[in-house]
């Protein structure tokens, strides 16, 4: 078991089974600006930042002595994820969306060799509330506070305001990957102790990471979202053919009615993302976000910074009527997944939300040969549009033994409920009975 302190200059020995001891240093940063983009991305997205699947995925799938299953697993783990990139996380911090009085204070954890080589990192934040996480633990906080405990601060290993699955223990590939992973897990627990935090919450992590953390005392939690999987479709019509006749007819009608009032739909990326476009989209975001959440999380400057730093990884689907933008949805492009985030509108037309958020995303994924579309949290209405239930994972370290026992008992029942609910919802899938969907994709 790795032993490490979270102090910037600490040095400890990390041991892995069957290997010699290795010394590592654990460091916590109060801003991602304290590390270069190149160093961070060498752990977060080690296959590089190219949007082409051929340059990221296929490069990993070269012939080797590994089994095909292992290679496929590695491909998924190392595929490009825009949200854990330095560009995205620094845009959150530099825009003031994170930090300051937001209740999200950076405590990014690094694992280095004693010579200073970066081996791993984790996007980590000290939290004074439970907002903007999409894995809800407010009930835990209230119960603990009623018992006289202090639930906040807590540590959140996550991408702020972003319910999208991705790696959270960002380990550089290589011989010392296991040491780095163990160092991050132990370092997070120690950092919680040093911060007097009630625990560590690693949310929307991969299933493999949660299993690893579960072996180290973290409690495992599941939930579900609704994702679309590409079964090798060449066109949107190919996707429609896979649906039952009734669902196929419904989607065609919804797409037609969405633009019936002289609405046109446009896909914008890269240099298309001008400041005037961001002005319009931010207006949509504020109008819709104020109604849904009370206080939108992102500042206007976030969009400008993200557009400047990673515009080729952003797909903005915008609707226009009578010469002005009226609605839009923002998506981020991974090497195998299109991640839909949020949408807004200042005019409301029947089915426009479905067109801009769901159907355009599917159309884009098919055209660009992406494997999945993740359409964000919640929304059982997505099932009728071809998005199926998919389990999401998180891992939770609870410092107080009494709270830990209560939460562990609750999670046993919650996991059973999530599994049963997912199985029941899957029966509502709109696909034809003769369609065989690859369950392993989920």
N, C-alpha and C positions, 0 to 999 in steps of 0.2 A: 504493500500500500504506500502510495506516495505521501511524503510528509513535506509540507511547505508552509511558509508564512507569507502573508500578503504584503509585507513591507517592501518598498521598492528595491532595497539592496539585500534582501534576504537570500541566502543560499542554503539549499537542503539537498539531500540525496534522495533521488527517486529510484525505486527498485521495481523491476518487472520480472515476472517468473522466467527463470532460465537465462537471465542476462546479468551482466555485471552492473554494479551500481553506477549511476550517472548523476552528476550534479546539475541542478537547474536553479534558476532564479525566478521568483514570482513577483510581478510588479502590477500595481493597479494605477491606471491613468484616469485623470479627471476630465480629459478631453481626448477625442480621437485625433485631434490636431497635433497631439504630442507624438504621434507615430506617422511615418510616411505612408502614402497610399500604396506604394510598391510593397513595403513590408507587410502591411495589413492584408492586402489582397493575395500575397503569397500563401497565406493561410486560409483566407476566406474563399477565394476563387483561384486555386492554384493552377488551373488550366488556362488562365488568361481571361481577358475581357471580351473576346470576339463574340459577336452575336451569331456566328455561323455554327450550326451543330457539327459540321464536318471538322471544324478546328478544335472543338472542345470535347465532344462526346467520342467521335471516331478515333481521335488521337489516343484515347485511353483503351480502345478496343483492339489494339494491335495484338498479333499472335503472341501467346505466352504459354507458360506451363500451368496457368491457373485454369480452374473450371470455368465454363461459360457462365454459371450462376454467379460466381465470385466476380468475374469481370463486369457483368451487368450491374451488380450491386455497387462496385466501385464507380462505374459510370454515373449512376444516379447520385452517389455521394459527392462526386467531384464536379458535377455539372454546374454551370454558372447560375448563381442566384443573385439577382440585382439588389436585394434588400440588405444583404450582409456585406455589400461592397463598401469600401471607404467613401465612395462618392455619395451614396445614399445616406449613410450614417452621418457623415460630415455636413451634408446639407441640412439635416435635422438640427444639428447643434449650431451651425453657423447662422441659421435663420432664426434662432431663438425658439423654435418649436419644442426643443429639448433643452434642459438647463434653466438657469434663472429661477423664476417662480413657477415653473411648469410642474414641479413635483417629480421630475425625472433628472437625477444627477448622475452623470457618467462616472462609472467605476470600472472601466474596461480592464479586464484581466489579461496579462501577458505571461507566457512561459518562455524563458530564454535559457540558453546555455550560459555558463559562467563567462564565456568569451563574448557574449552579447548576441549570439545568433537567435533569431526569433523562431520558436518551435510551434507555438500555438497562441490562440487568443480567444476571448469570449466577450461579446457585446453585453455589458452588464451595467445596471443602473440601480442606484439607491432610490427607493420610492417612498413617498409620504402619503400615498393614497393607492387605490386600485383601479384607477380610470385608464382607459386607452390600452387595455391588455387583451380583452376578448376571451380570457380564461378567468371566470368569475370566482373570486375568493372572498367577496365582501361578507358573506355569511360566516366564514371562518374568523374574519377580523372581529365581527360583532360579538361572536360567542366568546372569543378570547378576551376581548375588552370587558365584557360582562363579568368574566371570572377574575378581573383585576390585572390582566396582562396588557402589554403594549405591543400591538401587531406591527405598527410602523415605528421605525423604518423597516423595510424589507428589501431584499435584493431581487431584481428581476433580470434574468438573462433572456433577452428578447430583442426584437426589432420594434421600437415604439410605434403604436397605433397601426400595427400591421399583422393581421391574423393570417399569415402565410407560412406554411411549413418550410423549414430549411435547417441547415446545420447550425448549431449553437456552440459546440466545442470545435472551434476552427483550428484544425491541426494540419500543419504542413506535412505532406506526404514524405515518407522516408523512414530510415531505420529507427528514429527516435519518436515516431508518432505515438506509440503506446505510452511512453514516458510523458510526453506532452499532454496527452488526454488525461492521464492520472493526475498530473500536476494541476490541470485546470479544475478537475473535480475536487481535489483536496483544497486547492487555493480558494475556491468559492466558499467552502464551508468555513475556512479560517477567516476569510474576509468578512463573512457574516458575523463571526465572533468579534472581530476588531471593530466593526461598525455598530455593534450591539443591535444587530438586526434579528428579527424573529425567525427568519429563514431565507431560503434561496428558492426561486421559482423559475424553472427553465421551461419556457412555453413555446409551443409550436415547433418543437424539436423533432428530429427524425426518430423513428421507432427504435433504431439501433442505439442511438444516444441515450434514449430513456431506459432501455434495457441495461446499458452500461452503468448509468447512474443508479438504477434500481439495485444493482449489485453492491452499491456503495452507500446504501442507507437512504436514498431518496424514495419518496412515495410516487407511484405512477398513477397518472390520471389520463382518461381518454375523453374525447368529445367527437363531434362529427361536423363535417362540412359537406358541400355538394360540389363535386368536380366533374368536368367533362373529359372523357378519354377518346383519343383519336384512334379509330380502328383501321387506319390506313386509307381514309377517305381521300379522294382526289378533288372533290368539289363539295359544296354545301348540299347540292342535290343528292350526292351519294349518301351523305349523312341522313337526309330525309328518307331515303329509300329504306334505311334500316329501322325506321319507326313504323308503328302501326298506322293504318290508313287514316284513322280518326285524328291521331296526334299530328301526322304529316299535314293534313288539311288545316288543322288549327294553327300550326306554325306559319304556313303560307299565308293564311288570312291575317295573322298578327303582323307579319312583316309588311304586308301590303297596306294595312290600315295605319301602321306607325308613320308612314310618310304620305298619307292621303291628303293632308292639308298643306300641300306644296312644301313639305319638309325634305331637305336633302341631308345626307349623312356623309361625313368626310373623315378620313383617317389621317392624322397628322403625327409626324415624328421628325426627329433631327432638327434641321433648319426650319421646318414648318412651325416649330414651337416658338413663336414670336411673343414679345411682351404683351401685345394686344390680345393674343389668344389666351395667354395666362391670365390677363385681367378678366376676360370673360369667364374663364373656367373658375377662377377664384370666386367670382360672384355666385356661380352655381353652387360651389362648395359651401360658401357661407350661408346661403339661403336654405339649402337642404340640411346642412349640418346643424344649424341653429335649431331647426325643428326636431331633428332626430336625437341629438346629443345634448342640446342646451348650450354647449360651448365648443365650437370646432377646435381641433387640436393644432392644425397646421397654419403657419403664417404665410402671408403672400410671398415673402422672399424665398420661402422654401421652394416654390415652384420654379422661380427664376434660377436658383442655384442648381436644382436638380436638372433642369433643362440644359443648363450650361455644362454640367459635369457628366451627364449621362443621357443626353437627349436621344441618342441612337438606341437606348434601352427603354424609351418611353413611347407608348402608343396612346395618343389622345383621340378618342372617337367623339366627334363633335357634330351636333345637329344644327342646321341653319334654316331659318324661315324669314322671308321678306327682307333678306339682306343682313340679318343679324344672327349671331349665335344664340341659341335658346336652351341648349342642353349639352351635356358632355360626360364622358366617363374616362378615367385615367387607368391605364394598364401599364405594367412593367414586364419587359421581355426577358425571360431566361433562355438558356440554351435548349431546354426541352419543354418549358411551361410558359404560358401567358398568364400573368397574375393580374386579375381585375381587382382594383382597390375600391374607389368610391365614385359616385356619380352625383350630379346635381342638375337642376333645371329651373328656368324662370318662366317657362310655359309648359303646360302639361297637356299631352296628347295621348290618346289611347294607344297602349302597347309601345310607346316610344322608349320607355325604360327597358323593356325586354329587347328591343332592337339594338339600342346603343350599348347595353351592358352585356347581353348574352349572345345574341345571334351574330353580331359583328365580331365578337371575340372568337366564336367558333369558326366563322368564315376566315378570319385572319390566321388562326392556328392551322387550319387545313391548308391554306395557301402557302404557309411557311413551314409546313411539315413539323409542327410542334406536337408533342405527345399529349399534353394536358392543357386544360384551362381551369384555373382556380378562381372562383368568382367571389371569394371573400366569405365572411361569416354568415351563418344562419340562412334562412330562406328555403322552406320546403317547396315553394312554388317553382324552384329551379328544376325539380325532378321532371315536370312535364316538358321542360325545354332540353332534356337530355343530360342533365347534370345528376350524377348518382351519389348516394351517401358514401363518404370516405372517412375513416377514423383518423383523428388527429391526436397527438401525444404531447404530454408534458410531464415534468418530473419536479418533485417538491421536497426540499429538505426543511424540516420543521425542528427548530432547536429545542423547544419545550417538550419534554416527554409526555405530559398530559395532553397537550394540544395535538401532538403527533398521534397518539393513540386514537383520539376522537376523529381526526381527519382520516386516518387509515381505515377505520371502521366505515366511515361515510363513503370512501372511495371504492370499497368493495361493492357496495350497493349501487353506486353511481355507474361503475364500469359495466355491471350486469344490465342496467337500464339502457345505457348507450348501445350496447351490443344488440339487445332485443329491439330497440327502436330502429336501429339501422337495418336490421333484417326485415322488419315490417315495412319500412319505407322503400326498401329495394324492390319489393313486390309491386310498387306503383310505377316502376320504370316504363317509359313509353315505347320501348323497343319491341319489335316483332318477336313472337315466341320462337321463331326459328333462328334468331340472331344469337350467336354464342359470343358473349363478351368475356374478355380476358380479366378474370377476377384478380389475377396476380398484379395487374396494372395498378390496382388500388391497395 
